[in-house]
């Protein structure tokens, strides 16, 4: 996943991956890059579970409406070190 992000242009703000809890298990949350794009939630095997937020309505894809990743209490496990020059 990280290698894929690094092949893309630098996002503004730069991409981050957060480690969170979801339904009693570890999950990885990737916030949306921009206003009307979806976020993504992945399990420990890298399988995409859902899009908890983002999109035109801000409500994601509706597959995990109970998910809320409080990024202030989650752990950043990767942050794109590149800068948008």
C-alpha positions in Angstrom: 0.0 0.0 0.0 2.8 2.4 0.9 4.7 1.7 -2.3 1.5 2.5 -4.2 1.1 5.8 -2.4 4.7 6.7 -3.1 4.2 6.1 -6.9 1.4 8.8 -6.8 2.0 12.5 -6.7 2.4 14.0 -3.3 -1.0 14.7 -1.8 -1.8 18.0 0.0 -1.9 17.3 2.9 0.6 14.4 2.6 -0.9 10.9 3.0 -1.0 9.2 6.4 -1.9 5.7 7.7 -3.4 5.4 11.2 -3.6 2.3 13.3 -7.0 2.1 15.0 -9.2 -0.4 16.6 -12.4 -1.6 14.8 -14.8 -4.3 16.1 -12.2 -5.6 18.5 -9.4 -5.9 15.9 -6.6 -3.8 14.6 -7.5 -1.8 11.5 -5.7 0.8 9.4 -7.4 4.0 8.4 -6.3 6.1 5.4 -8.0 9.5 5.3 -9.3 10.9 2.0 -6.9 13.0 0.0 -9.5 15.6 -0.9 -13.0 16.8 0.0 -15.2 14.5 -2.2 -13.0 11.4 -2.1 -13.5 8.4 0.1 -11.3 7.4 3.0 -10.4 3.7 3.4 -10.3 1.2 6.2 -8.1 -1.9 5.9 -7.7 -5.0 8.0 -4.3 -6.4 9.1 -4.0 -8.4 5.8 -4.5 -5.3 3.7 -8.0 -6.1 2.6 -10.2 -3.0 2.2 -13.1 -3.2 4.6 -15.0 0.0 3.8 -14.9 3.7 3.3 -16.0 5.1 6.6 -16.2 8.7 5.5 -15.6 11.1 2.6 -17.4 11.2 -0.7 -20.0 13.8 -1.8 -22.1 13.3 1.4 -19.2 12.9 3.8 -20.7 9.6 5.0 -18.5 7.2 3.1 -19.8 4.1 1.4 -22.2 3.2 4.2 -20.6 -0.2 4.9 -19.2 0.8 8.3 -21.3 3.7 9.6 -20.4 2.9 13.2 -16.6 3.4 12.6 -15.1 6.6 14.0 -11.3 6.9 13.9 -10.3 9.6 16.4 -7.0 10.5 14.8 -5.9 12.3 17.9 -5.9 9.0 19.9 -4.9 6.7 17.0 -1.3 5.9 16.1 0.3 7.2 12.9 2.1 4.3 11.4 3.2 6.0 8.2 3.3 9.5 7.0 4.5 10.4 3.5 8.0 12.0 4.0 7.9 13.7 0.6 7.1 17.4 0.3 5.0 18.9 -2.5 7.6 21.0 -4.3 
